[in-house]
Amino acid sequence: MVELQSYVFLDDVIELAVKVERQCKHGASKPSKTTNSSSLSPWSVPKAVLKQVEKASEYPNKRMMFIQGSQEEIESEDEAILEEVKEDYVEFADEGELLVIRRNLNLQAKVDDEQRENIFHTRCTIHDKVCGVIIDGGSCTNMAFTILIEKLNLVTMKHPRPYRLQWLTDDGDVKVTKQVVVPFSIGKSYKDEVVCDVVPMKASHLLLGRPWQYDRRAIHDGFKNTYSFAKNRKNIVLAPLSPQQVQKDQLVIEKGKKENLFANKGEVKRVLTNHKIIFVLVAK
């Protein structure tokens, strides 16, 4: 019969060694008697085992084994389940001429702690065109912006649950009625497609929100501002653009921006709300 006991603290092992030593000394002072193996006390431990107990003080987390009778067992160490080692594939932003859209972000480049105040930006390739990507876990949906749909002629479908957004544009609330499946790739190792809501925001081309993060089990490193996940038995790590690179992309976007001197619906609404005077210019 074999008894197994686990010892976590060194004091427990020392206390056991003292008890065993006293038991052995006490037994040595009495006349020896012939006993069979079945009547041995749990504390009647051979000296070889006693040495193992004393040795265990050096390794308090290993499992101790007491042997009774004539059976012998070899002590086995705790087994650890080792996961298959996988190589990390770090994917940086795709290179190429950025698909031109209207600038809608105010970005300032910083040399120190450059990722501390920046959301995740990168570039992907959609239908052989380099497009901007934002990853934001605070967004409850994946979004494809109307400029992307128009430029690449992507086929849309009806949204199963249309809803309204209040915060994307200055034109008041926006009703989201369409969805689109967007195939894209980042780097050489990561290819994917996502179902996105079509919205008229012009901050970028593609926004990957909580649905993408959930489906890919993506983990965000807040310090490095990277996203890591496994796909097709590969560990993918998405690296962000630096603020300087994002600003450079925005300068490219700015070149394609057309100046519009007309007030939009949101601007007119704010002026009326503040009870300011409005002058209307009528061209004849």
C-alpha positions as CSV (number, residue, x, y, z in Angstrom):
1,M,0.0,0.0,0.0
2,V,1.4,3.4,-0.9
3,E,0.4,6.7,0.7
4,L,0.9,10.0,-1.1
5,Q,1.1,13.4,0.7
6,S,1.9,16.8,-0.8
7,Y,4.0,19.2,1.3
8,V,3.9,22.9,0.5
9,F,5.7,24.4,3.5
10,L,9.2,23.5,4.7
11,D,8.0,23.5,8.3
12,D,5.7,20.6,7.6
13,V,8.5,18.5,6.2
14,I,10.8,19.3,9.2
15,E,8.0,18.4,11.7
16,L,7.5,15.1,10.0
17,A,11.2,14.3,10.0
18,V,11.4,15.0,13.7
19,K,8.4,12.7,14.4
20,V,9.9,9.9,12.3
21,E,13.3,10.3,14.1
22,R,11.7,10.0,17.5
23,Q,9.7,7.0,16.5
24,C,12.8,5.2,15.2
25,K,14.7,6.0,18.4
26,H,11.8,4.9,20.6
27,G,11.6,1.6,18.6
28,A,15.3,1.0,19.0
29,S,15.1,1.0,22.8
30,K,12.5,-1.9,22.8
31,P,13.3,-5.6,22.2
32,S,12.9,-6.5,18.6
33,K,9.8,-8.4,17.7
34,T,8.9,-10.2,14.6
35,T,6.0,-8.6,12.8
36,N,4.5,-9.1,9.4
37,S,4.3,-6.3,6.9
38,S,0.6,-5.9,7.3
39,S,0.9,-4.7,11.0
40,L,3.4,-1.9,10.4
41,S,2.5,1.5,11.7
42,P,2.4,4.3,9.2
43,W,5.3,5.9,11.1
44,S,7.5,2.8,10.9
45,V,9.5,4.0,8.0
46,P,12.8,2.5,6.8
47,K,15.9,4.6,7.0
48,A,16.1,4.9,3.3
49,V,12.7,6.6,3.3
50,L,13.8,8.8,6.2
51,K,16.6,10.1,4.1
52,Q,14.1,10.9,1.3
53,V,12.1,12.8,3.9
54,E,15.1,14.8,5.0
55,K,16.1,15.4,1.3
56,A,12.5,16.7,0.6
57,S,13.3,19.8,2.7
58,E,15.3,21.0,-0.2
59,Y,12.4,20.5,-2.6
60,P,9.2,21.3,-0.6
61,N,6.9,21.3,-3.7
62,K,7.6,17.7,-4.7
63,R,5.4,14.8,-3.8
64,M,6.5,12.5,-0.9
65,M,5.9,8.7,-1.0
66,F,5.7,6.4,2.0
67,I,6.2,2.7,1.4
68,Q,4.5,0.0,3.5
69,G,5.1,-3.7,3.2
70,S,7.3,-5.2,0.5
71,Q,6.1,-3.1,-2.4
72,E,8.3,-0.4,-3.8
73,E,7.3,2.6,-5.9
74,I,9.5,5.1,-7.7
75,E,8.6,8.7,-6.8
76,S,7.3,10.7,-9.8
77,E,7.6,14.4,-10.2
78,D,4.6,16.6,-11.0
79,E,3.9,16.5,-14.7
80,A,3.4,19.8,-16.7
81,I,1.2,19.9,-19.8
82,L,3.3,21.6,-22.4
83,E,1.6,23.3,-25.2
84,E,2.8,23.1,-28.7
85,V,5.4,25.8,-29.4
86,K,4.2,28.1,-32.1
87,E,6.2,30.7,-34.0
88,D,4.9,34.3,-33.8
89,Y,4.2,36.0,-37.1
90,V,4.5,39.7,-36.6
91,E,2.6,41.5,-39.3
92,F,3.3,45.2,-40.0
93,A,1.1,47.5,-42.1
94,D,0.9,46.9,-45.8
95,E,2.9,49.2,-48.0
96,G,1.5,51.1,-51.0
97,E,-0.5,54.1,-52.1
98,L,-3.3,54.7,-49.6
99,L,-6.8,54.9,-51.0
100,V,-7.7,58.6,-50.7
101,I,-10.5,59.7,-48.4
102,R,-11.4,62.8,-46.5
103,R,-9.5,63.6,-43.3
104,N,-11.5,63.4,-40.2
105,L,-9.0,62.9,-37.4
106,N,-6.7,65.3,-35.5
107,L,-3.5,63.4,-34.9
108,Q,-0.3,64.7,-33.3
109,A,2.9,62.8,-33.5
110,K,4.9,62.3,-30.3
111,V,8.5,61.0,-30.0
112,D,8.3,59.6,-26.5
113,D,5.6,57.2,-25.4
114,E,4.3,57.4,-28.9
115,Q,1.6,54.7,-28.5
116,R,0.4,55.9,-25.1
117,E,-2.3,58.2,-26.5
118,N,-3.0,56.5,-29.8
119,I,-5.6,54.0,-30.9
120,F,-4.5,51.2,-33.1
121,H,-3.9,52.1,-36.8
122,T,-2.5,49.8,-39.5
123,R,-3.0,49.2,-43.2
124,C,-4.5,46.3,-45.0
125,T,-5.0,45.2,-48.7
126,I,-8.5,44.9,-50.1
127,H,-8.9,44.0,-53.8
128,D,-5.2,45.0,-54.4
129,K,-5.8,48.4,-52.9
130,V,-4.1,49.5,-49.7
131,C,-6.6,50.7,-47.1
132,G,-6.5,52.2,-43.6
133,V,-7.6,50.0,-40.7
134,I,-8.5,51.0,-37.1
135,I,-8.9,48.4,-34.4
136,D,-11.1,49.6,-31.5
137,G,-12.4,47.2,-28.9
138,G,-14.8,50.0,-27.8
139,S,-16.8,49.7,-30.9
140,C,-19.7,47.3,-30.7
141,T,-19.7,46.6,-34.5
142,N,-17.3,46.1,-37.3
143,M,-17.6,49.0,-39.8
144,A,-16.8,49.6,-43.4
145,F,-17.1,53.1,-44.5
146,T,-19.1,54.2,-47.5
147,I,-16.0,55.6,-49.3
148,L,-14.5,52.1,-49.3
149,I,-17.7,50.6,-50.8
150,E,-17.8,53.2,-53.5
151,K,-14.2,53.1,-54.5
152,L,-14.0,49.3,-54.6
153,N,-17.5,48.6,-55.8
154,L,-18.2,46.1,-53.0
155,V,-21.6,44.4,-53.0
156,T,-23.8,45.3,-50.0
157,M,-26.8,43.5,-48.4
158,K,-29.7,44.5,-46.2
159,H,-28.9,44.8,-42.5
160,P,-31.0,42.3,-40.5
161,R,-31.5,44.8,-37.7
162,P,-31.3,48.4,-38.9
163,Y,-30.4,51.0,-36.3
164,R,-29.4,54.6,-35.9
165,L,-26.0,56.2,-34.9
166,Q,-25.7,59.6,-33.3
167,W,-21.9,60.1,-33.0
168,L,-20.3,59.4,-36.3
169,T,-21.0,62.5,-38.3
170,D,-22.1,66.1,-37.9
171,D,-25.2,65.5,-40.0
172,G,-27.3,64.3,-37.0
173,D,-28.3,60.7,-36.6
174,V,-27.4,58.2,-39.3
175,K,-29.5,55.1,-40.1
176,V,-27.5,52.0,-40.7
177,T,-29.4,49.8,-43.2
178,K,-26.6,47.9,-45.1
179,Q,-23.9,45.4,-44.4
180,V,-21.0,44.2,-46.5
181,V,-18.5,41.3,-46.4
182,V,-15.0,42.7,-46.7
183,P,-12.1,40.3,-47.6
184,F,-8.7,41.7,-46.5
185,S,-5.1,40.8,-45.7
186,I,-2.5,42.2,-43.5
187,G,1.1,41.2,-44.2
188,K,1.8,37.7,-45.7
189,S,0.4,35.5,-43.0
190,Y,-3.0,37.0,-42.1
191,K,-5.9,36.8,-44.5
192,D,-9.5,37.1,-43.3
193,E,-13.0,38.5,-44.1
194,V,-15.4,40.2,-41.8
195,V,-19.1,41.3,-42.0
196,C,-19.3,45.0,-41.5
197,D,-22.0,47.6,-41.1
198,V,-21.8,50.2,-43.8
199,V,-21.6,53.7,-42.3
200,P,-20.8,57.2,-43.8
201,M,-17.9,57.9,-41.4
202,K,-14.6,59.0,-43.2
203,A,-12.0,58.5,-40.5
204,S,-10.6,55.4,-42.2
205,H,-11.7,52.6,-44.5
206,L,-12.2,49.7,-42.1
207,L,-12.9,49.5,-38.4
208,L,-12.5,46.2,-36.6
209,G,-14.5,46.3,-33.3
210,R,-15.5,44.0,-30.6
211,P,-17.1,41.3,-32.9
212,W,-13.7,40.8,-34.7
213,Q,-11.8,40.8,-31.4
214,Y,-14.2,38.3,-29.9
215,D,-14.3,36.0,-32.9
216,R,-10.5,35.9,-33.2
217,R,-9.9,35.8,-29.4
218,A,-7.5,38.7,-30.0
219,I,-5.5,40.0,-27.0
220,H,-4.5,43.6,-26.8
221,D,-1.2,44.6,-25.4
222,G,-1.9,48.0,-24.0
223,F,1.8,48.9,-23.7
224,K,3.0,47.9,-27.1
225,N,-0.4,48.6,-28.7
226,T,-0.4,45.3,-30.5
227,Y,-3.1,42.7,-31.1
228,S,-2.2,39.0,-31.0
229,F,-4.3,35.9,-31.9
230,A,-4.0,32.5,-33.5
231,K,-5.3,31.7,-37.0
232,N,-4.6,28.6,-39.2
233,R,-2.2,27.3,-36.5
234,K,-0.1,30.5,-36.6
235,N,0.4,33.1,-33.9
236,I,-0.4,36.4,-35.5
237,V,0.8,39.7,-34.0
238,L,-0.5,42.9,-35.6
239,A,1.9,45.8,-35.1
240,P,0.6,49.4,-35.1
241,L,1.6,52.3,-37.3
242,S,3.6,55.0,-35.5
243,P,1.9,58.3,-35.0
244,Q,4.3,59.7,-37.7
245,Q,3.1,57.1,-40.2
246,V,-0.5,57.8,-39.4
247,Q,0.1,61.5,-39.8
248,K,1.8,60.9,-43.1
249,D,-1.2,58.9,-44.3
250,Q,-3.5,61.7,-43.2
251,L,-1.5,64.1,-45.3
252,V,-2.0,61.9,-48.3
253,I,-5.7,61.9,-47.4
254,E,-5.7,65.6,-47.1
255,K,-4.6,66.0,-50.7
256,G,-7.7,64.3,-51.9
257,K,-10.0,66.5,-49.8
258,K,-12.2,68.9,-51.6
259,E,-12.9,72.1,-49.9
260,N,-16.6,72.7,-49.2
261,L,-17.7,76.1,-47.9
262,F,-21.3,75.0,-47.5
263,A,-22.6,74.4,-43.9
264,N,-23.8,70.9,-43.3
265,K,-27.0,70.0,-41.4
266,G,-25.2,69.5,-38.1
267,E,-23.5,72.9,-38.2
268,V,-26.8,74.7,-38.9
269,K,-28.5,72.8,-36.1
270,R,-25.9,73.8,-33.6
271,V,-26.2,77.5,-34.6
272,L,-30.0,77.4,-34.3
273,T,-29.7,75.6,-30.9
274,N,-27.4,78.4,-29.6
275,H,-29.9,81.1,-30.8
276,K,-27.3,82.8,-33.0
277,I,-28.1,85.0,-36.0
278,I,-27.9,83.3,-39.4
279,F,-27.2,85.2,-42.6
280,V,-28.5,83.5,-45.7
281,L,-26.8,84.2,-49.0
282,V,-29.0,83.7,-52.0
283,A,-27.3,83.5,-55.4
284,K,-29.3,84.7,-58.4
